[in-house]
Amino acid sequence: MKGYAEWMGELIEALVRLPGIGRRSAERIVFYLLKAKREEVIRLCSLITAAKDHVYFCEICHNFANAKTCNVCSDPGRDKGLVCVVEDPKDVVAIEKTQHYTGVYHVLLGALSALDGIGPGEIQIRDLVERVKTGQIREVILATNPNTEGETTALYLSRALKPFKVKITRIARGVPVGSNIEFVDQATLARAMEGRLPA
């Protein structure tokens, strides 16, 4: 990149690969870091490293966790018979912000996509089926994104879980089609959770 030292160009390119960061934003971040105190930059680096080293996937729901189970699964006050299925840990955060959901989650860590070669074996579907098989779950809320991949995943899950006589619902259509759950405002998401429909 002209005008930059080689390492600056590499750092900018690395930041551009992050979601939501364009070239100009990456440049601003690099210039900010160069002007910041050394201690601040070292602390940022250590926090990123610590997050990568000490954050795990919950062995029950596959959400981010600091231990074997996440704070939702280990909370005795949560309704373990109500499971909300989402694609990504970001979706858990979005739903938790509504403060209207008291059940637990199952994070698929993706969605079915034939174009991308993502089939049922590439996401956490088998673990969900095993959870439902125990008979302790009375309702599964399908809260996948309202796009082609999310709808395909919801349909697949609905069929896969049907033999187990569990109630299967889909979040209401208050969530705009083509959007991602993490970007939906809290009021709309809360209404969608409350007005969920049979899948």
PyMOL commands that set and color helices and strands:
alter all, ss='L'
color gray80, all
select helices_A, chain A and resi 6-16+23-35+38-54+89-98+120-122+125-133+148-164+181-183+186-194
alter helices_A, ss='H'
color red, helices_A
select strands_A, chain A and resi 56-57+64-65+79-86+103-107+139-142+167-170+197-198
alter strands_A, ss='S'
color yellow, strands_A
deselect
rebuild
show_as cartoon
